[in-house]
């Protein structure tokens, strides 16, 4: 493979803001909830690069013929790999594609095929476009991309901030993550935060039923969060991102709840690590790093914490939650799924086809 922009290369990133920015010369796009991917094509060779600059080609074999049909013979295109199912994006299903067994990858490629959504052009032919303004890169991408009805798409775009606001509110029901703003004059800079992203943020009161140790030593790494679904305390994710001093303080604060914590604990069956657990309970092995220690320390499920989160994926938090405060005024049994804000559903196919109200 010989291209003017060669793998591996990190994608350009975005800095977060709380509201949709408004300024002259901005383009707005939906923020897709999938795997960031840079596609490198040189004739018959196609490589799918990931955000961590490792190839993902083997995990998405069904994309290769569609990309070969949609892209010019020599190019580098930035975009997102997603899985669509029943009118919305399914990140949990997408994650299952990262599997060491080729037979399982091939089966999932047939049962839950992925799609690629293109949104930037880094190179075409012998031309590197890294220094070319985004407005020109977008125009060239529109001219060269042959979109496919089921597999390869060009992301919608607008220069109207009011329309971007509507997208931000409406598209969440299709599983999208927010909105991205890009200056028209912006060059492409790998691993640099030149774009702006706006994501949904909410709060929830959760039961703290355990914790994991931090990799650096005997301090708290993350809090294991639960919500009641009827009589069952469902593990929904973790809260992390503490300073080192706060991690030590948390260990002292949690100490009274460690005594006899496993006796009658709702997660006592998960007390030992498991190797094949589709529900990703606290003792499960990491899908991304088989050497990562996911063992956990139980706590009596009596503490309630308020956390910030951005999105629910099935019955779990899509990303790591952020600790806000303890809630001594709340009882654990009051921490149910009913408190969570569920967005109105919207067909992701309509977004991709540009049929937006």
GILIN-V633930 format. One record per residue. N is the residue number from 1. RES is the residue in one letter. SS is DSSP state (H for helix, E for strand, L for the rest). D_CENTER is the distance of its C-alpha to the mean C-alpha in Angstrom with 2 decimals. Layout:
((N & RES & SS & D_CENTER) (N & RES & SS & D_CENTER))
//
This chain:
((1 & X & L & 29.66) (2 & X & L & 31.02) (3 & X & L & 28.95) (4 & X & L & 29.28) (5 & X & L & 25.70) (6 & X & L & 25.18) (7 & X & L & 22.38) (8 & X & L & 20.84) (9 & X & L & 19.47) (10 & X & L & 16.44) (11 & X & L & 14.72) (12 & X & L & 15.76) (13 & X & E & 13.57) (14 & X & E & 13.72) (15 & X & E & 15.20) (16 & X & E & 14.40) (17 & X & E & 17.11) (18 & X & L & 17.92) (19 & X & L & 19.61) (20 & X & L & 19.66) (21 & X & L & 21.95) (22 & X & L & 25.26) (23 & X & L & 27.28) (24 & X & L & 29.25) (25 & X & L & 27.71) (26 & X & E & 24.06) (27 & X & E & 22.00) (28 & X & E & 19.11) (29 & X & E & 16.33) (30 & X & E & 13.64) (31 & X & E & 10.09) (32 & X & L & 8.44) (33 & X & L & 5.27) (34 & X & L & 5.63) (35 & X & E & 6.97) (36 & X & E & 8.92) (37 & X & E & 12.47) (38 & X & E & 15.96) (39 & X & E & 18.68) (40 & X & E & 22.09) (41 & X & E & 25.04) (42 & X & E & 28.63) (43 & X & L & 30.79) (44 & X & L & 30.09) (45 & X & E & 27.60) (46 & X & E & 23.89) (47 & X & E & 21.27) (48 & X & E & 17.47) (49 & X & E & 16.17) (50 & X & E & 12.79) (51 & X & L & 11.35) (52 & X & L & 13.50) (53 & X & L & 16.30) (54 & X & L & 16.84) (55 & X & E & 17.76) (56 & X & L & 15.80) (57 & X & H & 18.81) (58 & X & H & 20.04) (59 & X & H & 17.01) (60 & X & L & 17.26) (61 & X & H & 21.05) (62 & X & H & 21.21) (63 & X & H & 19.65) (64 & X & H & 22.47) (65 & X & H & 25.37) (66 & X & H & 23.54) (67 & X & H & 22.53) (68 & X & H & 26.11) (69 & X & H & 27.45) (70 & X & H & 25.27) (71 & X & L & 25.45) (72 & X & L & 28.64) (73 & X & L & 30.12) (74 & X & E & 28.91) (75 & X & E & 25.78) (76 & X & E & 22.44) (77 & X & E & 19.65) (78 & X & E & 16.21) (79 & X & E & 13.60) (80 & X & E & 10.57) (81 & X & E & 10.88) (82 & X & E & 10.17) (83 & X & L & 12.14) (84 & X & E & 14.27) (85 & X & E & 16.33) (86 & X & L & 18.86) (87 & X & L & 17.92) (88 & X & E & 14.19) (89 & X & E & 10.87) (90 & X & L & 10.21) (91 & X & H & 6.97) (92 & X & H & 9.40) (93 & X & H & 11.89) (94 & X & H & 9.98) (95 & X & H & 9.53) (96 & X & L & 13.29) (97 & X & L & 14.12) (98 & X & L & 13.92) (99 & X & L & 17.41) (100 & X & L & 20.57) (101 & X & L & 22.95) (102 & X & H & 23.64) (103 & X & H & 25.22) (104 & X & H & 22.13) (105 & X & H & 19.97) (106 & X & H & 22.78) (107 & X & H & 22.99) (108 & X & H & 19.36) (109 & X & H & 19.72) (110 & X & H & 22.58) (111 & X & H & 21.27) (112 & X & L & 17.67) (113 & X & L & 17.89) (114 & X & L & 15.05) (115 & X & E & 15.42) (116 & X & E & 15.03) (117 & X & E & 14.77) (118 & X & E & 16.77) (119 & X & E & 16.84) (120 & X & E & 18.90) (121 & X & E & 21.88) (122 & X & E & 22.67) (123 & X & E & 25.85) (124 & X & E & 28.31) (125 & X & L & 31.36) (126 & X & L & 32.80) (127 & X & E & 31.28) (128 & X & E & 28.56) (129 & X & L & 26.97) (130 & X & L & 25.23) (131 & X & L & 27.93) (132 & X & L & 28.18) (133 & X & L & 27.11) (134 & X & H & 23.95) (135 & X & H & 26.19) (136 & X & H & 28.14) (137 & X & H & 25.22) (138 & X & H & 23.86) (139 & X & H & 27.38) (140 & X & H & 27.79) (141 & X & H & 24.52) (142 & X & H & 25.75) (143 & X & H & 29.10) (144 & X & H & 28.09) (145 & X & L & 25.21) (146 & X & L & 26.57) (147 & X & L & 23.91) (148 & X & L & 23.93) (149 & X & L & 24.02) (150 & X & L & 21.60) (151 & X & L & 19.65) (152 & X & E & 19.57) (153 & X & E & 18.99) (154 & X & E & 19.47) (155 & X & L & 17.19) (156 & X & L & 19.31) (157 & X & L & 20.59) (158 & X & E & 23.00) (159 & X & L & 25.09) (160 & X & L & 25.78) (161 & X & H & 24.05) (162 & X & H & 25.28) (163 & X & H & 23.56) (164 & X & H & 20.28) (165 & X & H & 20.85) (166 & X & H & 21.42) (167 & X & H & 18.23) (168 & X & H & 16.33) (169 & X & H & 18.20) (170 & X & H & 18.52) (171 & X & H & 15.41) (172 & X & H & 13.31) (173 & X & H & 15.44) (174 & X & H & 14.17) (175 & X & L & 10.54) (176 & X & L & 9.73) (177 & X & L & 7.99) (178 & X & E & 11.26) (179 & X & E & 13.64) (180 & X & E & 14.25) (181 & X & E & 17.88) (182 & X & E & 19.65) (183 & X & E & 23.33) (184 & X & L & 25.63) (185 & X & L & 27.23) (186 & X & L & 24.14) (187 & X & L & 24.49) (188 & X & L & 21.70) (189 & X & L & 21.21) (190 & X & L & 18.94) (191 & X & L & 17.03) (192 & X & L & 18.60) (193 & X & E & 17.10) (194 & X & E & 19.27) (195 & X & E & 17.04) (196 & X & E & 16.22) (197 & X & E & 13.19) (198 & X & E & 13.77) (199 & X & E & 11.33) (200 & X & L & 12.69) (201 & X & L & 14.05) (202 & X & E & 16.18) (203 & X & E & 18.29) (204 & X & E & 19.37) (205 & X & E & 22.21) (206 & X & E & 21.45) (207 & X & E & 23.76) (208 & X & E & 23.54) (209 & X & E & 24.71) (210 & X & E & 24.15) (211 & X & E & 22.78) (212 & X & E & 21.97) (213 & X & E & 23.96) (214 & X & E & 22.72) (215 & X & L & 23.11) (216 & X & L & 25.78) (217 & X & E & 28.17) (218 & X & E & 29.30) (219 & X & E & 27.16) (220 & X & E & 24.26) (221 & X & E & 20.84) (222 & X & E & 18.85) (223 & X & E & 20.00) (224 & X & E & 19.32) (225 & X & E & 18.92) (226 & X & E & 20.47) (227 & X & E & 21.43) (228 & X & E & 24.49) (229 & X & E & 24.44) (230 & X & L & 28.18) (231 & X & L & 29.75) (232 & X & E & 26.75) (233 & X & E & 24.54) (234 & X & E & 21.06) (235 & X & E & 18.72) (236 & X & E & 15.56) (237 & X & E & 13.82) (238 & X & E & 14.95) (239 & X & E & 15.96) (240 & X & E & 16.40) (241 & X & L & 16.88) (242 & X & L & 20.66) (243 & X & L & 23.43) (244 & X & H & 25.71) (245 & X & H & 28.51) (246 & X & H & 26.46) (247 & X & H & 25.42) (248 & X & H & 29.16) (249 & X & H & 29.99) (250 & X & H & 27.54) (251 & X & H & 29.31) (252 & X & H & 32.56) (253 & X & H & 31.21) (254 & X & H & 29.88) (255 & X & H & 33.04) (256 & X & H & 35.06) (257 & X & H & 32.49) (258 & X & L & 32.51) (259 & X & L & 36.08) (260 & X & L & 36.39) (261 & X & L & 32.74) (262 & X & L & 32.39) (263 & X & L & 35.43) (264 & X & L & 34.31) (265 & X & L & 30.66) (266 & X & L & 28.46) (267 & X & L & 26.31) (268 & X & H & 29.35) (269 & X & H & 28.83) (270 & X & H & 25.68) (271 & X & L & 27.67) (272 & X & L & 27.77) (273 & X & L & 24.93) (274 & X & E & 24.14) (275 & X & L & 23.21) (276 & X & L & 22.30) (277 & X & L & 20.52) (278 & X & L & 18.14) (279 & X & L & 17.53) (280 & X & L & 16.29) (281 & X & L & 18.96) (282 & X & L & 19.79) (283 & X & L & 21.92) (284 & X & E & 19.78) (285 & X & L & 19.20) (286 & X & L & 15.82) (287 & X & L & 14.42) (288 & X & L & 13.47) (289 & X & L & 16.71) (290 & X & L & 19.76) (291 & X & L & 21.70) (292 & X & L & 19.51) (293 & X & L & 21.53) (294 & X & L & 19.91) (295 & X & L & 23.35) (296 & X & L & 23.80) (297 & X & E & 26.65) (298 & X & E & 27.56) (299 & X & E & 28.61) (300 & X & E & 30.77) (301 & X & E & 28.48) (302 & X & E & 30.39) (303 & X & E & 28.22) (304 & X & E & 26.10) (305 & X & E & 23.53) (306 & X & E & 21.92) (307 & X & E & 18.28) (308 & X & E & 15.94) (309 & X & E & 12.59) (310 & X & L & 10.41) (311 & X & L & 9.56) (312 & X & E & 11.02) (313 & X & E & 9.84) (314 & X & L & 13.35) (315 & X & L & 15.25) (316 & X & E & 12.70) (317 & X & E & 10.62) (318 & X & L & 6.86) (319 & X & L & 6.94) (320 & X & L & 10.31) (321 & X & E & 12.97) (322 & X & E & 15.70) (323 & X & E & 19.33) (324 & X & E & 21.63) (325 & X & E & 24.90) (326 & X & E & 26.84) (327 & X & L & 28.18) (328 & X & L & 31.62) (329 & X & L & 32.62) (330 & X & L & 30.24) (331 & X & L & 31.07) (332 & X & H & 28.55) (333 & X & H & 29.58) (334 & X & H & 28.63) (335 & X & L & 24.92) (336 & X & E & 23.90) (337 & X & H & 21.19) (338 & X & H & 23.59) (339 & X & H & 22.59) (340 & X & L & 19.00) (341 & X & L & 18.58) (342 & X & L & 17.56) (343 & X & L & 17.13) (344 & X & L & 19.68) (345 & X & L & 18.67) (346 & X & L & 18.71) (347 & X & L & 18.90) (348 & X & H & 16.19) (349 & X & H & 19.12) (350 & X & H & 21.01) (351 & X & H & 18.42) (352 & X & H & 18.49) (353 & X & L & 22.28) (354 & X & L & 22.69) (355 & X & L & 24.39) (356 & X & L & 23.22) (357 & X & L & 25.69))
//
